[in-house]
Amino acid sequence: MRRSRLLLSLALTIVAASTLVAVDVAQDEPIRSVSLPVLRDVEAQQKLHAMTDPVQDWVESGDPAAAGYAGTVIDASNQHADLYWKGEAPAKVRSLLDAHGADGFTVEVHQSPHSRAEMRTAIDRFTSAVPRDEWTSIGPQEDGAAIAITYVPGTAKRLTGGDTTALAYSRRAAEIAGMPVTASVAGTPVALSGNRHSDGVPYYAGAEVSTSKSSFCSTAFSGWKGGTKVVLTAAHCGGGRYYNGTSSYIGDLVSSGSGLDVGMIGVNGNGGGRFYDGSWSDSGGSSRHTYGAGRNNVGDLICLSGAQSGWKCDVQIKRVDVETTNDEGTRIKPVDLAESKGGDKRAIVAKGDSGGPAVANPSGANGDMEARGVIVAGRSEVGCPSGSTARPTTCYAQVLYVPMTPVVNQMGFSLG
């Protein structure tokens, strides 16, 4: 049984005042039977990605023939995906989709009014002209029909001239962006600085860490940056020295991604290539292996593992490739946004989960999972169920995390 040291940490955690939260403690034991493994085909999400990922790989290669791509939406429950393309999609799109097709799985290609590149240009036009406090997040719609912007009415008056209805905001924002806008009210994302209390070598994702700035954060995946062994976390948790929940030194921050809010802690020991998959109070150190890094699409089902609130599944991606600024003024791009699959606004993340892992695609009901991102913020404050977090804290119904692709490509991280 790994991490027997956790037994002592529980007592320390319960009596200490603090900053983080965990949800659904009463449900932590049965949470292993979450809906991800009970799809009609347990590998439905993987099979759909096997069909659509080659198209997105082609788009990212920079081939001008792929410039019409707009977005992808995954519906694993119905074994279906929708792909959106400006104009007539090249024949190569269908050939790539069919090359990895599976019986009973379908991908439909739809025409869209705008491409992803056109939406990104419109987003840059808007963010260059509008101060950050007049919008809280902005990103493309997967169907290519518009860009989606969220805002706080109190600070949007300067943009709209006083009328802060969604219609008035959409109209004014569309004038600036040069493209239709879907607007909605949503608060500023909150940095989640706040068990996996005494993690040590080999380091697992989802463990508690602290710095001189943040009393409670979480770790994500272990790996390499060049020849340096590193563990990922959220950069807003602070620079300098990092300690685990029992104040044992782990390592120093050696790198952070510009605009990503992801940091790398240099460690003097191997990573375990695993993440904690139990409740925050799991004294046994239950964990699973990670088998690689994957792409995120709207509709994907994911799981979260923060040291504050523990293991949460049945979470669904609602938006990808979003740009936002958190309550500390840190501008983050890109982030993906997810919430409870059922849309019930239940707490899925808490202060203290910053830096923890987002994972997906289990290789069986309790199997290994794929690295999908690093938790950096929460939005839409909700109550924390009693006892659901390691310490008193604030919970949120939406989570924002940085996907693995820019962490790998821009920061030079290799999953170990």
FENKAJO-V441292 format. One record per pair of residues at least 24 apart in sequence whose C-alpha atoms are under 6 Angstrom apart, sorted by the first residue. I is the first residue (numbers start at 1). J is the second residue. Records with the same first field share a line. If there is no record, write none. Layout:
I = J  J
//
This chain:
2 = 285
3 = 285
6 = 283
7 = 283
9 = 197
18 = 391  392
19 = 194  392  393
20 = 194  308  350  351  352  391  392  393
21 = 308  309  350  351  389  390  391  392  393
22 = 308  309  310  388  389
23 = 309  347  385  388  389
24 = 388
25 = 387  388
28 = 279
35 = 314
37 = 365
39 = 77
44 = 76  79
45 = 76
51 = 97  100  101
68 = 115
69 = 115  116
70 = 115  116  144
71 = 142
72 = 142
73 = 297  298  299
74 = 298  299  300
75 = 299
79 = 105
80 = 105  106  107
81 = 107
82 = 107  108
83 = 109
84 = 109  110  111  112  143
85 = 111  112
86 = 111  112  113  114  115
87 = 111
112 = 144
113 = 144  145
114 = 144
115 = 144
122 = 177
125 = 177
126 = 176  177
136 = 188  324
137 = 323  324
138 = 322  323
139 = 322
146 = 180  181
147 = 181
148 = 181  182  183
149 = 183
150 = 183  184  185  186
151 = 185  186
152 = 185  187
188 = 326
189 = 326  377  378  379
190 = 326  327  377  378
191 = 377
192 = 351  352  353  354  377
193 = 217  237  351  352  354
194 = 351  352
195 = 280  281  307
196 = 307
197 = 245
198 = 244  245  246
201 = 269
202 = 270  271  272
203 = 271  272
204 = 272  274  275
205 = 275
206 = 275  276  305  306  307  356
207 = 307
208 = 244  245  307
209 = 243  244  245
210 = 242  243
211 = 242
213 = 238
216 = 352
217 = 352  353  354
218 = 306  307  353  354  355  356
219 = 355  356
220 = 355  356  357
222 = 271  416
223 = 414  415  416
224 = 413  414
225 = 412  413
229 = 266  267
230 = 264  265  266  267
231 = 264  265
232 = 263  264
233 = 262  263  355
234 = 261  262  263  354  355  376
235 = 261  262  263
257 = 411
259 = 331  332  333
260 = 332  333
273 = 416
277 = 311
278 = 311
279 = 310  311
280 = 307  309  310
288 = 368
289 = 368
290 = 368  369  370
291 = 370
292 = 370  371
293 = 370  371  372
294 = 372
302 = 359  360
303 = 358  359
304 = 357  358
305 = 356  357
306 = 353  356
307 = 353
308 = 352  353  389  390
309 = 389
314 = 341
315 = 339  340  341
316 = 340  341
335 = 401  402
336 = 400  401
337 = 399  400
338 = 398  399
339 = 398
345 = 397
346 = 397
347 = 395  396  397
348 = 397
349 = 395  396
350 = 394  395  396
351 = 394
372 = 403  404
373 = 401  402  403  404
374 = 401  402
375 = 401
376 = 400  401
//
